[in-house]
Amino acid sequence: MTANTPFSSMPTLPVVPLPAPGEALGGWISAIAELYGVSMADYVGRLGVPRHWITAAIERDLVFRPLPRVMEQLQLDTGIAPERLRSMTFAGLDPELEDACQHHNAACADCAYEVSDQAGRPVRLLFARAAWRIICPRHPPDLKPGELTVQDALPAFNDRLRAVIAFLDRAAFDRLAFVEFFGPRLATAFSVDVVLRFVYQLNTFLHVEVTDVSLMSERPEFRILRAFVRNEDDEPVPLPEEERNSLAVSLMLAWHFVEDPFPNLFARLRTTNPVGRKTGQDVEQFRALMQILLEIWPAEMLTMPVLRYATAPVGWNDDQGPTALAHAVTKSWNNDPSHPERLAEAHWNHRAWNGSLLSPCLRDRHPHRYSLFPDAGPFTYRHVASKTRPASQVSQKRHDVWEQRIRARHTGLQRFLDDLPKRSKRQPADAKAPTRQPARLVKPEVHVVEAVRTVLEAHGPMPTKLSPRDRRTLHRKLFAAAVKHLEKGAWQRGQ
């Protein structure tokens, strides 16, 4: 074989199990160790990992931020291409997702069985630790009774779920994926961890049902059945477990407000009662949804429906007819028999939006930096909510919090490297401070001093007021003259 081929050097280990599709690096290394009858700690030590770094979480540590020297030695041992080994890790994962993924380990039982059966050995899947994969795209879970009122729409609903998970798989490693929905300015306020928090907040504080799914666009429509209330301390009270939606429905509802926010909010979402029989319950439901949206939507998005062009030709305080925005978001149903009803619902939602956004009680509840909602899902720190701030400020504040709380605790084996400088600086309490030796002066040669003196005498008095640029130019000229004088003297001595 030529030296240019990837197989120019034979692997050290004669036989290794082939990596299964979707297998995690830590689980595969464990299979290699088992094949050769050595412990996981012994083989990982062979890869260059110090013994005191090997803990019970070594399989997890090998997945996050893999160390280059470990990957190089593993490639030499097994002969597997570096790209294939890298695909078995979370290399390149959004750092703000690492903490959530460390605390998440939920493999799809059907996927694990299928892959293990095909490989002929137990296989640990990489995406079992993907916190954003709250459902398996290949095996969607069954919905709770009553969540989907039109059972014929279930295949379209599941296809939509697969598309959402596919996007999150991409956005978890590339934040620029959100630009296609929000543009470069607003996309800075969105990331997979923000969407994931949004999913769990909707699941914990809002109960909905899916009333329909468009067979053409596969977009679902929702009706709010129950929203959270506040306790005596004005804190949101989570819904009981038995009244919460399945995570698949909450994921679709969250995506409802990410993919195409305002048409979905005004035309594909309803409160409990229809127009004409709305009560205070409907107003409170919409206001509760607004408070959850304040966690994720920056100020630019909150104010869009309030702009003059969106409400013309009829002001939002006028009940004479639907607003222009209501007509715009229901345009695709112009020839549908349900259009008048949809137009009325969109008009009511638009008015409820404006009334809620301008409500004093809503503004007074959101002066703080952090979220007022309890943490939900695989997160261990409080979230920086948008709360009517511009996207640039929201992005910067979230990054600052991550810098302070998360970056100090790197994931994987990287956290041991972070401790090395600290350990090397530790000294015994009775250790004496090293005495500082005076710097040794180097005496220049006599002919160098003579050359400098000759050049300075030939130049004459040095000017006292020079700009930095002129001073540097003068120094370069004097230096060149001194070098030329030294070269001339060396030539004369050689003669």
JONOR-V114506 format. One record per residue. N is the residue number from 0. SS is DSSP state (hx for helix, st for strand, lp for the rest). PHI is phi in whole degrees, 0 to 359 (none if undefined). OMEGA is omega in radians with two decimals (* if undefined). Layout:
n=N ss=SS phi=PHI omega=OMEGA
n=N ss=SS phi=PHI omega=OMEGA
//
This chain:
n=0 ss=lp phi=none omega=3.12
n=1 ss=lp phi=282 omega=-3.09
n=2 ss=lp phi=287 omega=-3.10
n=3 ss=lp phi=276 omega=-3.12
n=4 ss=lp phi=280 omega=3.14
n=5 ss=lp phi=291 omega=-3.11
n=6 ss=lp phi=252 omega=-3.11
n=7 ss=lp phi=293 omega=3.08
n=8 ss=lp phi=248 omega=-3.12
n=9 ss=lp phi=290 omega=3.12
n=10 ss=lp phi=294 omega=3.14
n=11 ss=lp phi=291 omega=3.14
n=12 ss=lp phi=274 omega=-3.08
n=13 ss=lp phi=293 omega=-3.08
n=14 ss=lp phi=224 omega=3.05
n=15 ss=lp phi=222 omega=3.05
n=16 ss=lp phi=292 omega=3.11
n=17 ss=lp phi=293 omega=3.10
n=18 ss=lp phi=297 omega=3.11
n=19 ss=lp phi=281 omega=3.10
n=20 ss=lp phi=302 omega=3.12
n=21 ss=lp phi=79 omega=-3.09
n=22 ss=st phi=283 omega=3.09
n=23 ss=lp phi=278 omega=-3.08
n=24 ss=hx phi=298 omega=-3.12
n=25 ss=hx phi=299 omega=3.11
n=26 ss=hx phi=294 omega=3.12
n=27 ss=hx phi=292 omega=3.09
n=28 ss=hx phi=297 omega=3.07
n=29 ss=hx phi=298 omega=3.10
n=30 ss=hx phi=294 omega=3.09
n=31 ss=hx phi=296 omega=3.14
n=32 ss=hx phi=300 omega=3.13
n=33 ss=hx phi=295 omega=-3.14
n=34 ss=hx phi=298 omega=-3.10
n=35 ss=lp phi=264 omega=3.03
n=36 ss=lp phi=71 omega=3.09
n=37 ss=lp phi=243 omega=3.14
n=38 ss=lp phi=283 omega=3.10
n=39 ss=hx phi=301 omega=-3.12
n=40 ss=hx phi=297 omega=-3.12
n=41 ss=hx phi=294 omega=-3.09
n=42 ss=hx phi=287 omega=3.09
n=43 ss=hx phi=295 omega=3.05
n=44 ss=hx phi=297 omega=3.09
n=45 ss=hx phi=296 omega=-3.13
n=46 ss=lp phi=283 omega=3.08
n=47 ss=lp phi=103 omega=3.11
n=48 ss=lp phi=269 omega=3.12
n=49 ss=lp phi=302 omega=-3.04
n=50 ss=hx phi=299 omega=-3.08
n=51 ss=hx phi=284 omega=3.03
n=52 ss=hx phi=273 omega=-3.03
n=53 ss=lp phi=275 omega=-3.13
n=54 ss=lp phi=241 omega=3.10
n=55 ss=lp phi=294 omega=-3.12
n=56 ss=lp phi=261 omega=-3.05
n=57 ss=hx phi=296 omega=3.13
n=58 ss=hx phi=297 omega=3.08
n=59 ss=hx phi=290 omega=-3.09
n=60 ss=hx phi=296 omega=-3.12
n=61 ss=lp phi=288 omega=-3.09
n=62 ss=lp phi=274 omega=-3.06
n=63 ss=lp phi=266 omega=3.09
n=64 ss=lp phi=46 omega=-3.09
n=65 ss=lp phi=299 omega=-3.14
n=66 ss=lp phi=283 omega=-3.10
n=67 ss=hx phi=302 omega=-3.09
n=68 ss=hx phi=293 omega=3.09
n=69 ss=hx phi=292 omega=3.13
n=70 ss=hx phi=294 omega=3.13
n=71 ss=hx phi=294 omega=3.14
n=72 ss=hx phi=293 omega=3.12
n=73 ss=hx phi=294 omega=3.10
n=74 ss=hx phi=293 omega=3.09
n=75 ss=hx phi=293 omega=-3.13
n=76 ss=hx phi=290 omega=-2.94
n=77 ss=hx phi=255 omega=-3.08
n=78 ss=lp phi=79 omega=3.11
n=79 ss=lp phi=285 omega=-3.10
n=80 ss=lp phi=301 omega=-3.13
n=81 ss=hx phi=302 omega=3.14
n=82 ss=hx phi=296 omega=3.13
n=83 ss=hx phi=291 omega=3.11
n=84 ss=hx phi=294 omega=-3.13
n=85 ss=hx phi=295 omega=3.13
n=86 ss=lp phi=292 omega=3.12
n=87 ss=lp phi=268 omega=3.14
n=88 ss=lp phi=234 omega=3.05
n=89 ss=lp phi=261 omega=3.09
n=90 ss=lp phi=298 omega=-3.12
n=91 ss=lp phi=88 omega=3.13
n=92 ss=lp phi=295 omega=3.06
n=93 ss=lp phi=307 omega=-3.07
n=94 ss=hx phi=304 omega=-3.11
n=95 ss=hx phi=285 omega=3.06
n=96 ss=hx phi=264 omega=-3.01
n=97 ss=hx phi=299 omega=-3.10
n=98 ss=hx phi=297 omega=3.13
n=99 ss=hx phi=294 omega=-3.12
n=100 ss=hx phi=290 omega=3.10
n=101 ss=hx phi=296 omega=-3.10
n=102 ss=lp phi=265 omega=-3.10
n=103 ss=lp phi=242 omega=3.07
n=104 ss=lp phi=204 omega=-3.09
n=105 ss=lp phi=222 omega=-3.14
n=106 ss=lp phi=277 omega=3.02
n=107 ss=lp phi=290 omega=-3.08
n=108 ss=hx phi=298 omega=-3.14
n=109 ss=hx phi=293 omega=3.12
n=110 ss=hx phi=296 omega=3.14
n=111 ss=hx phi=298 omega=3.14
n=112 ss=hx phi=293 omega=-3.11
n=113 ss=hx phi=296 omega=-3.11
n=114 ss=hx phi=291 omega=3.13
n=115 ss=hx phi=295 omega=3.12
n=116 ss=hx phi=294 omega=3.13
n=117 ss=hx phi=290 omega=-3.12
n=118 ss=hx phi=279 omega=-3.11
n=119 ss=lp phi=75 omega=3.13
n=120 ss=lp phi=201 omega=3.08
n=121 ss=lp phi=296 omega=-3.11
n=122 ss=lp phi=236 omega=3.06
n=123 ss=lp phi=261 omega=-3.02
n=124 ss=st phi=275 omega=-3.13
n=125 ss=hx phi=295 omega=-3.04
n=126 ss=hx phi=283 omega=2.96
n=127 ss=hx phi=295 omega=3.13
n=128 ss=hx phi=262 omega=3.11
n=129 ss=lp phi=281 omega=-3.04
n=130 ss=lp phi=297 omega=-3.12
n=131 ss=lp phi=284 omega=3.09
n=132 ss=lp phi=273 omega=-3.11
n=133 ss=lp phi=286 omega=2.98
n=134 ss=lp phi=224 omega=3.10
n=135 ss=lp phi=273 omega=-3.13
n=136 ss=lp phi=292 omega=-3.13
n=137 ss=lp phi=277 omega=-3.12
n=138 ss=lp phi=230 omega=3.14
n=139 ss=lp phi=300 omega=-3.13
n=140 ss=lp phi=287 omega=3.06
n=141 ss=lp phi=289 omega=3.10
n=142 ss=lp phi=281 omega=3.10
n=143 ss=lp phi=289 omega=3.11
n=144 ss=lp phi=303 omega=3.11
n=145 ss=lp phi=88 omega=-3.12
n=146 ss=lp phi=288 omega=3.13
n=147 ss=st phi=243 omega=-3.04
n=148 ss=lp phi=283 omega=3.13
n=149 ss=lp phi=246 omega=-3.05
n=150 ss=hx phi=292 omega=3.12
n=151 ss=hx phi=294 omega=-3.11
n=152 ss=hx phi=272 omega=-3.09
n=153 ss=hx phi=298 omega=3.11
n=154 ss=hx phi=301 omega=3.11
n=155 ss=hx phi=294 omega=3.11
n=156 ss=hx phi=297 omega=-3.14
n=157 ss=hx phi=292 omega=3.08
n=158 ss=hx phi=297 omega=3.11
n=159 ss=hx phi=294 omega=3.09
n=160 ss=hx phi=300 omega=-3.14
n=161 ss=hx phi=297 omega=3.11
n=162 ss=hx phi=295 omega=3.13
n=163 ss=hx phi=294 omega=3.13
n=164 ss=hx phi=297 omega=3.11
n=165 ss=hx phi=298 omega=3.09
n=166 ss=hx phi=294 omega=-3.14
n=167 ss=hx phi=296 omega=3.07
n=168 ss=hx phi=301 omega=-3.14
n=169 ss=hx phi=283 omega=-3.08
n=170 ss=hx phi=291 omega=3.11
n=171 ss=lp phi=295 omega=3.13
n=172 ss=lp phi=246 omega=-3.13
n=173 ss=lp phi=208 omega=-3.12
n=174 ss=hx phi=295 omega=-3.13
n=175 ss=hx phi=294 omega=3.11
n=176 ss=hx phi=299 omega=-3.12
n=177 ss=hx phi=285 omega=-3.14
n=178 ss=hx phi=297 omega=-3.10
n=179 ss=hx phi=294 omega=3.10
n=180 ss=hx phi=263 omega=-2.97
n=181 ss=hx phi=245 omega=-3.03
n=182 ss=hx phi=85 omega=-3.04
n=183 ss=hx phi=296 omega=-3.08
n=184 ss=hx phi=285 omega=-3.07
n=185 ss=hx phi=279 omega=-3.07
n=186 ss=hx phi=296 omega=-3.14
n=187 ss=hx phi=295 omega=-3.12
n=188 ss=hx phi=272 omega=-3.07
n=189 ss=lp phi=238 omega=3.05
n=190 ss=lp phi=203 omega=-3.09
n=191 ss=hx phi=295 omega=-3.14
n=192 ss=hx phi=293 omega=3.08
n=193 ss=hx phi=293 omega=3.11
n=194 ss=hx phi=297 omega=-3.12
n=195 ss=hx phi=295 omega=3.07
n=196 ss=hx phi=298 omega=3.13
n=197 ss=hx phi=300 omega=3.13
n=198 ss=hx phi=300 omega=-3.10
n=199 ss=hx phi=290 omega=3.08
n=200 ss=hx phi=292 omega=3.07
n=201 ss=hx phi=297 omega=-3.13
n=202 ss=hx phi=294 omega=-3.07
n=203 ss=hx phi=275 omega=-2.96
n=204 ss=hx phi=237 omega=-3.12
n=205 ss=st phi=216 omega=3.13
n=206 ss=st phi=245 omega=-3.09
n=207 ss=st phi=228 omega=2.97
n=208 ss=st phi=229 omega=3.11
n=209 ss=st phi=269 omega=-3.07
n=210 ss=st phi=271 omega=-3.13
n=211 ss=st phi=193 omega=3.04
n=212 ss=st phi=225 omega=3.13
n=213 ss=lp phi=294 omega=3.14
n=214 ss=lp phi=287 omega=-3.14
n=215 ss=lp phi=276 omega=-3.09
n=216 ss=lp phi=265 omega=-3.10
n=217 ss=lp phi=61 omega=3.12
n=218 ss=lp phi=266 omega=-3.12
n=219 ss=st phi=277 omega=3.03
n=220 ss=st phi=238 omega=-2.99
n=221 ss=st phi=236 omega=2.98
n=222 ss=st phi=231 omega=3.11
n=223 ss=st phi=283 omega=3.12
n=224 ss=st phi=258 omega=-3.13
n=225 ss=st phi=205 omega=3.10
n=226 ss=st phi=237 omega=-3.11
n=227 ss=lp phi=292 omega=3.00
n=228 ss=st phi=239 omega=-3.13
n=229 ss=st phi=249 omega=3.14
n=230 ss=lp phi=274 omega=-3.09
n=231 ss=lp phi=295 omega=3.12
n=232 ss=lp phi=270 omega=3.14
n=233 ss=lp phi=63 omega=3.10
n=234 ss=lp phi=256 omega=3.12
n=235 ss=st phi=296 omega=3.13
n=236 ss=st phi=258 omega=3.14
n=237 ss=lp phi=297 omega=3.09
n=238 ss=lp phi=290 omega=3.06
n=239 ss=lp phi=301 omega=-3.09
n=240 ss=hx phi=303 omega=-3.07
n=241 ss=hx phi=289 omega=-3.13
n=242 ss=hx phi=259 omega=-3.13
n=243 ss=lp phi=274 omega=3.07
n=244 ss=lp phi=287 omega=2.93
n=245 ss=lp phi=291 omega=-3.08
n=246 ss=hx phi=296 omega=3.11
n=247 ss=hx phi=297 omega=3.12
n=248 ss=hx phi=292 omega=3.13
n=249 ss=hx phi=295 omega=3.08
n=250 ss=hx phi=296 omega=3.13
n=251 ss=hx phi=293 omega=3.10
n=252 ss=hx phi=294 omega=3.10
n=253 ss=hx phi=296 omega=3.12
n=254 ss=hx phi=294 omega=3.06
n=255 ss=hx phi=307 omega=-3.07
n=256 ss=hx phi=262 omega=3.10
n=257 ss=hx phi=250 omega=-3.01
n=258 ss=hx phi=291 omega=-3.12
n=259 ss=lp phi=215 omega=-2.83
n=260 ss=hx phi=303 omega=-2.94
n=261 ss=hx phi=282 omega=3.01
n=262 ss=hx phi=301 omega=3.12
n=263 ss=hx phi=289 omega=-3.11
n=264 ss=hx phi=291 omega=-3.03
n=265 ss=hx phi=269 omega=-3.04
n=266 ss=hx phi=250 omega=-3.08
n=267 ss=lp phi=239 omega=3.12
n=268 ss=st phi=223 omega=3.12
n=269 ss=st phi=226 omega=2.99
n=270 ss=lp phi=271 omega=-2.99
n=271 ss=lp phi=298 omega=-3.04
n=272 ss=lp phi=262 omega=3.12
n=273 ss=lp phi=285 omega=3.10
n=274 ss=lp phi=297 omega=-3.06
n=275 ss=lp phi=103 omega=3.09
n=276 ss=lp phi=231 omega=3.12
n=277 ss=lp phi=292 omega=3.14
n=278 ss=lp phi=232 omega=3.07
n=279 ss=hx phi=298 omega=3.10
n=280 ss=hx phi=298 omega=3.13
n=281 ss=hx phi=295 omega=3.12
n=282 ss=hx phi=298 omega=3.14
n=283 ss=hx phi=294 omega=3.10
n=284 ss=hx phi=296 omega=-3.14
n=285 ss=hx phi=292 omega=3.11
n=286 ss=hx phi=294 omega=3.08
n=287 ss=hx phi=296 omega=3.07
n=288 ss=hx phi=298 omega=3.12
n=289 ss=hx phi=300 omega=-3.13
n=290 ss=hx phi=294 omega=3.08
n=291 ss=hx phi=286 omega=3.11
n=292 ss=hx phi=295 omega=3.09
n=293 ss=lp phi=297 omega=3.10
n=294 ss=lp phi=286 omega=-2.97
n=295 ss=lp phi=238 omega=-3.07
n=296 ss=lp phi=278 omega=3.07
n=297 ss=lp phi=286 omega=-3.02
n=298 ss=hx phi=299 omega=-3.10
n=299 ss=hx phi=300 omega=-3.13
n=300 ss=hx phi=283 omega=-3.11
n=301 ss=hx phi=295 omega=-3.04
n=302 ss=hx phi=268 omega=-3.08
n=303 ss=hx phi=303 omega=-3.12
n=304 ss=lp phi=289 omega=-3.11
n=305 ss=lp phi=269 omega=-3.09
n=306 ss=lp phi=297 omega=-3.05
n=307 ss=hx phi=300 omega=-3.08
n=308 ss=hx phi=293 omega=-3.11
n=309 ss=hx phi=281 omega=-3.07
n=310 ss=hx phi=257 omega=3.12
n=311 ss=lp phi=291 omega=0.15
n=312 ss=lp phi=270 omega=-3.09
n=313 ss=lp phi=248 omega=-3.14
n=314 ss=lp phi=294 omega=-3.06
n=315 ss=lp phi=287 omega=3.05
n=316 ss=lp phi=272 omega=-3.07
n=317 ss=lp phi=257 omega=-3.13
n=318 ss=lp phi=261 omega=-3.06
n=319 ss=lp phi=289 omega=-3.12
n=320 ss=lp phi=183 omega=-3.14
n=321 ss=lp phi=297 omega=3.12
n=322 ss=lp phi=283 omega=3.11
n=323 ss=hx phi=298 omega=3.13
n=324 ss=hx phi=295 omega=3.10
n=325 ss=hx phi=298 omega=3.08
n=326 ss=hx phi=295 omega=-3.07
n=327 ss=hx phi=293 omega=-3.05
n=328 ss=hx phi=283 omega=3.12
n=329 ss=lp phi=254 omega=-3.08
n=330 ss=hx phi=298 omega=-3.10
n=331 ss=hx phi=292 omega=3.12
n=332 ss=hx phi=254 omega=-3.07
n=333 ss=lp phi=303 omega=-3.11
n=334 ss=lp phi=263 omega=-3.13
n=335 ss=lp phi=266 omega=3.11
n=336 ss=lp phi=300 omega=-3.12
n=337 ss=lp phi=275 omega=-3.05
n=338 ss=hx phi=300 omega=3.13
n=339 ss=hx phi=302 omega=3.14
n=340 ss=hx phi=293 omega=3.13
n=341 ss=hx phi=295 omega=3.12
n=342 ss=hx phi=297 omega=3.12
n=343 ss=hx phi=294 omega=3.12
n=344 ss=hx phi=294 omega=3.13
n=345 ss=hx phi=295 omega=3.11
n=346 ss=hx phi=295 omega=3.13
n=347 ss=hx phi=295 omega=3.12
n=348 ss=hx phi=298 omega=3.14
n=349 ss=hx phi=296 omega=3.12
n=350 ss=hx phi=293 omega=3.10
n=351 ss=hx phi=295 omega=3.09
n=352 ss=hx phi=299 omega=-3.12
n=353 ss=hx phi=298 omega=-3.13
n=354 ss=hx phi=295 omega=3.14
n=355 ss=hx phi=288 omega=-3.10
n=356 ss=hx phi=295 omega=-3.12
n=357 ss=lp phi=267 omega=-3.12
n=358 ss=lp phi=289 omega=3.14
n=359 ss=hx phi=299 omega=-3.09
n=360 ss=hx phi=294 omega=3.12
n=361 ss=hx phi=289 omega=3.12
n=362 ss=hx phi=291 omega=-3.09
n=363 ss=hx phi=292 omega=-3.10
n=364 ss=lp phi=278 omega=-3.01
n=365 ss=lp phi=233 omega=3.07
n=366 ss=lp phi=270 omega=-3.00
n=367 ss=lp phi=270 omega=-3.10
n=368 ss=lp phi=277 omega=-3.04
n=369 ss=st phi=265 omega=-3.14
n=370 ss=lp phi=294 omega=3.07
n=371 ss=lp phi=272 omega=-3.13
n=372 ss=lp phi=272 omega=3.09
n=373 ss=lp phi=299 omega=3.12
n=374 ss=lp phi=296 omega=3.11
n=375 ss=lp phi=222 omega=-3.14
n=376 ss=lp phi=84 omega=-3.03
n=377 ss=lp phi=277 omega=3.14
n=378 ss=lp phi=237 omega=-3.05
n=379 ss=lp phi=241 omega=3.12
n=380 ss=lp phi=216 omega=-3.07
n=381 ss=lp phi=290 omega=-3.02
n=382 ss=lp phi=263 omega=3.02
n=383 ss=st phi=276 omega=-3.09
n=384 ss=lp phi=276 omega=3.13
n=385 ss=lp phi=292 omega=3.02
n=386 ss=lp phi=50 omega=3.03
n=387 ss=lp phi=63 omega=3.08
n=388 ss=lp phi=264 omega=3.09
n=389 ss=lp phi=296 omega=-3.07
n=390 ss=hx phi=300 omega=-3.12
n=391 ss=hx phi=296 omega=3.13
n=392 ss=hx phi=292 omega=3.13
n=393 ss=hx phi=299 omega=-3.13
n=394 ss=hx phi=298 omega=-3.11
n=395 ss=hx phi=293 omega=-3.14
n=396 ss=hx phi=294 omega=3.11
n=397 ss=hx phi=295 omega=3.12
n=398 ss=hx phi=294 omega=3.13
n=399 ss=hx phi=297 omega=3.12
n=400 ss=hx phi=296 omega=3.11
n=401 ss=hx phi=296 omega=3.11
n=402 ss=hx phi=301 omega=-3.07
n=403 ss=hx phi=282 omega=-2.95
n=404 ss=hx phi=256 omega=-2.98
n=405 ss=lp phi=256 omega=-3.05
n=406 ss=lp phi=296 omega=3.10
n=407 ss=lp phi=292 omega=3.14
n=408 ss=lp phi=238 omega=-3.13
n=409 ss=lp phi=297 omega=-3.13
n=410 ss=lp phi=267 omega=3.08
n=411 ss=lp phi=66 omega=-3.14
n=412 ss=lp phi=290 omega=3.14
n=413 ss=hx phi=300 omega=-3.09
n=414 ss=hx phi=293 omega=3.09
n=415 ss=hx phi=286 omega=3.08
n=416 ss=hx phi=294 omega=3.12
n=417 ss=hx phi=295 omega=-3.11
n=418 ss=hx phi=276 omega=-3.05
n=419 ss=hx phi=298 omega=3.12
n=420 ss=hx phi=300 omega=-3.14
n=421 ss=hx phi=293 omega=-3.12
n=422 ss=hx phi=291 omega=-3.10
n=423 ss=hx phi=292 omega=-3.12
n=424 ss=lp phi=271 omega=-3.13
n=425 ss=lp phi=287 omega=3.13
n=426 ss=lp phi=225 omega=3.07
n=427 ss=lp phi=301 omega=-3.09
n=428 ss=lp phi=296 omega=-3.10
n=429 ss=lp phi=268 omega=-3.12
n=430 ss=lp phi=290 omega=-3.14
n=431 ss=lp phi=274 omega=3.11
n=432 ss=lp phi=293 omega=-3.12
n=433 ss=lp phi=295 omega=3.11
n=434 ss=lp phi=284 omega=-3.10
n=435 ss=lp phi=272 omega=3.14
n=436 ss=lp phi=279 omega=3.09
n=437 ss=lp phi=295 omega=-3.14
n=438 ss=lp phi=295 omega=-3.13
n=439 ss=lp phi=277 omega=-3.13
n=440 ss=lp phi=275 omega=3.11
n=441 ss=lp phi=259 omega=-3.11
n=442 ss=lp phi=276 omega=-3.13
n=443 ss=lp phi=291 omega=3.10
n=444 ss=lp phi=293 omega=-3.08
n=445 ss=hx phi=295 omega=-3.08
n=446 ss=hx phi=290 omega=3.07
n=447 ss=hx phi=289 omega=3.12
n=448 ss=hx phi=296 omega=3.14
n=449 ss=hx phi=294 omega=-3.13
n=450 ss=hx phi=294 omega=3.11
n=451 ss=hx phi=296 omega=-3.12
n=452 ss=hx phi=295 omega=-3.14
n=453 ss=hx phi=296 omega=-3.13
n=454 ss=hx phi=294 omega=3.14
n=455 ss=hx phi=293 omega=3.12
n=456 ss=hx phi=294 omega=3.13
n=457 ss=hx phi=292 omega=-3.12
n=458 ss=hx phi=285 omega=-3.12
n=459 ss=lp phi=96 omega=-3.11
n=460 ss=lp phi=300 omega=3.13
n=461 ss=lp phi=277 omega=3.07
n=462 ss=lp phi=294 omega=-3.07
n=463 ss=lp phi=266 omega=-3.10
n=464 ss=lp phi=245 omega=3.11
n=465 ss=lp phi=226 omega=3.02
n=466 ss=lp phi=288 omega=3.11
n=467 ss=hx phi=306 omega=-3.14
n=468 ss=hx phi=293 omega=3.12
n=469 ss=hx phi=294 omega=3.12
n=470 ss=hx phi=296 omega=3.11
n=471 ss=hx phi=295 omega=3.12
n=472 ss=hx phi=296 omega=3.13
n=473 ss=hx phi=295 omega=3.13
n=474 ss=hx phi=297 omega=3.13
n=475 ss=hx phi=295 omega=3.12
n=476 ss=hx phi=295 omega=3.13
n=477 ss=hx phi=296 omega=3.13
n=478 ss=hx phi=296 omega=3.14
n=479 ss=hx phi=296 omega=3.12
n=480 ss=hx phi=294 omega=3.13
n=481 ss=hx phi=295 omega=3.11
n=482 ss=hx phi=297 omega=3.13
n=483 ss=hx phi=297 omega=3.11
n=484 ss=hx phi=295 omega=3.12
n=485 ss=hx phi=294 omega=3.13
n=486 ss=hx phi=296 omega=3.12
n=487 ss=hx phi=294 omega=3.10
n=488 ss=hx phi=296 omega=3.12
n=489 ss=hx phi=294 omega=3.14
n=490 ss=hx phi=291 omega=3.14
n=491 ss=hx phi=294 omega=3.11
n=492 ss=hx phi=293 omega=3.13
n=493 ss=hx phi=291 omega=3.12
n=494 ss=lp phi=289 omega=*
//
